[in-house]
């Protein structure tokens, strides 16, 4: 009879959460396998055996991040009854998440791997793909508002508005990383929403 392998002695969900904390604090390139092994309380060999490579682990971490810290802004887009309310709530939920006292003050999608070594190009493209999905999610909510009659914007204008508010989301993360507090981010959100009527005015798009 073949010898059975040693039983797993760690909780995968807890280990993944610990890996998320390390990647979030140090970024992708700033995190070594040794850092991960120490934080997760398991050997590097066990990381490879259960989670795969460092990149594989990072992709799993980002899935967890999306389901936790990344979920409130998306939920705001889904659940708010008006399009304007959805965009406003998305921005406020973003600001809430990136200024929580128990977590680093930035969004992992934006700043976990902005530049770096050539061999990590696939990680940057992976994150860029998620950011593109963020843009698509915002645009889809605008399109839903247009279909419902809640938003009177030509289809050609939806891309620009979605890109504008996606850029605001990303800029909030940079501001938070550089020290802006929740009240200061709220001031940015107020400015962004002050532009809503102009951005969603059908005559202005027609003139453009």
C-alpha positions in Angstrom: 0.0 0.0 0.0 1.3 3.4 -0.9 2.3 5.7 1.9 -0.1 8.5 2.3 1.2 12.1 2.4 1.4 14.1 5.5 -1.9 15.8 6.5 -2.2 19.5 5.9 -1.5 21.3 9.1 -2.7 24.8 8.2 -6.1 26.4 7.3 -6.0 27.5 3.6 -8.5 30.3 4.1 -6.5 31.8 7.0 -3.2 31.4 5.1 -4.7 33.1 2.1 -5.8 36.0 4.2 -2.3 36.3 5.7 -0.8 36.3 2.2 -3.3 39.1 1.2 -2.0 41.2 4.1 1.6 40.8 3.0 1.0 41.5 -0.7 -1.2 44.5 0.2 1.4 46.0 2.5 4.5 45.4 0.3 3.2 45.0 -3.3 3.8 42.1 -5.6 7.5 42.7 -6.3 8.3 43.7 -2.7 7.0 40.4 -1.4 9.3 37.4 -1.3 8.4 33.8 -0.8 10.2 33.9 2.5 7.9 36.9 3.5 4.9 34.8 2.6 6.1 31.7 4.3 6.7 33.6 7.6 3.4 35.4 7.5 1.4 32.3 6.5 3.3 30.1 9.0 4.0 27.4 6.5 7.1 26.3 4.5 7.7 27.6 0.9 7.3 24.0 -0.3 3.8 23.9 1.2 2.9 27.2 -0.6 4.0 25.7 -3.9 2.2 22.4 -3.1 -1.1 24.0 -2.2 -1.3 27.4 -3.9 1.2 27.1 -6.8 3.8 29.7 -7.7 4.0 33.2 -6.2 2.0 34.5 -9.1 -0.6 31.8 -8.7 -0.9 32.7 -5.0 -1.2 36.4 -5.9 -4.1 35.7 -8.3 -5.9 33.8 -5.6 -5.2 36.7 -3.2 -6.7 39.1 -5.7 -9.9 37.0 -6.0 -10.2 37.2 -2.2 -9.6 40.9 -2.3 -12.2 41.4 -4.9 -14.8 39.4 -2.9 -14.0 41.4 0.3 -12.6 45.0 0.0 -13.6 45.2 -3.7 -17.2 44.2 -3.2 -18.7 47.3 -1.5 -18.2 49.6 -4.5 -19.6 47.0 -6.9 -22.5 46.4 -4.6 -23.3 50.1 -4.5 -23.4 50.1 -8.3 -25.8 47.2 -8.3 -28.1 48.2 -5.5 -28.6 51.9 -5.7 -31.9 52.7 -7.5 -30.7 55.7 -9.4 -27.7 56.0 -11.6 -26.4 59.1 -10.0 -26.9 57.5 -6.6 -25.0 54.4 -7.7 -22.0 56.4 -8.9 -22.0 58.5 -5.7 -22.3 55.5 -3.5 -19.5 53.7 -5.4 -17.1 56.6 -4.8 -18.0 56.8 -1.1 -17.6 53.1 -0.7 -14.2 53.2 -2.4 -13.1 56.0 0.0 -14.4 54.0 3.0 -12.4 50.9 2.0 -9.1 52.7 1.2 -9.1 54.6 4.5 -9.9 51.8 6.9 -7.5 52.0 9.8 -6.7 48.3 9.9 -5.6 48.1 6.2 -3.1 49.9 3.9 -4.5 53.0 2.4 -4.7 52.1 -1.2 -6.5 49.8 -3.6 -4.5 46.7 -4.5 -5.8 46.8 -8.1 -4.2 50.2 -8.6 -0.9 50.1 -6.8 0.0 46.4 -6.0 2.1 46.2 -9.2 2.1 49.4 -11.2 5.6 49.0 -12.7 8.5 46.6 -12.3 10.6 43.8 -13.7 9.9 42.5 -17.2 9.3 39.0 -15.9 6.3 40.3 -13.9 4.6 41.7 -17.0 1.8 39.0 -16.8 1.0 40.2 -13.2 0.6 43.8 -14.4 -1.5 42.7 -17.3 -3.6 40.6 -14.9 -4.3 43.6 -12.7 -4.9 45.8 -15.8 -7.6 43.3 -16.9 -9.4 43.7 -13.6 -9.2 47.5 -13.9 -10.7 47.3 -17.4 -13.5 45.2 -15.9 -14.0 48.0 -13.3 -14.5 50.4 -16.2 -16.9 47.9 -17.9 -18.9 47.6 -14.7 -19.3 51.3 -14.4 -20.3 51.7 -18.0 -22.8 48.8 -17.7 -24.5 50.7 -14.8 -24.7 53.8 -16.9 -26.1 51.9 -19.8 -28.7 50.4 -17.4 -29.7 53.9 -16.3 -30.0 55.0 -19.9 -32.2 51.9 -20.7 -34.4 52.6 -17.7 -34.9 56.3 -18.7 -33.0 57.4 -15.6 -30.1 58.8 -17.7 -30.5 60.8 -20.9 -27.1 60.3 -22.5 -26.3 59.2 -26.0 -24.6 55.8 -26.1 -21.5 57.4 -27.5 -21.1 59.5 -24.3 -21.3 56.6 -21.8 -17.7 55.5 -22.4 -16.3 59.0 -21.5 -18.4 59.3 -18.4 -17.5 55.7 -17.3 -13.9 56.4 -17.9 -14.1 59.7 -16.0 -15.5 58.1 -12.8 -13.2 55.1 -13.1 -10.3 57.6 -13.2 -11.7 59.3 -10.0 -11.8 55.9 -8.3 -8.2 55.2 -9.2 -7.1 58.7 -8.2 -8.8 58.4 -4.8 -6.5 55.4 -4.2 -3.4 57.4 -5.1 -4.5 60.3 -2.8 -5.1 57.9 0.1 -1.7 56.3 -0.3 -0.1 59.7 -0.2 -1.9 60.6 3.1 -5.3 62.1 2.2 -7.8 61.2 4.9 -11.4 60.3 4.6 -12.7 63.9 4.8 -10.3 65.0 2.1 -11.4 62.2 -0.1 -15.0 63.2 0.5 -14.1 66.7 -0.8 -12.8 65.1 -4.0 -16.0 63.1 -4.3 -18.1 66.2 -3.9 -16.3 67.8 -6.7 -16.7 64.7 -8.9 -20.4 64.6 -8.3 -20.7 68.3 -9.0 -19.7 67.5 -12.5 -22.5 64.9 -12.9 -25.1 67.2 -14.4 -22.7 68.6 -17.0 -21.4 65.2 -17.9 -24.8 63.6 -18.3 -26.4 66.6 -20.2 -27.5 65.3 -23.6 -27.2 68.7 -25.3 -23.5 69.0 -24.2 -22.9 65.6 -25.8 -24.7 66.7 -28.9 -22.5 69.8 -29.2 -19.4 67.6 -28.7 
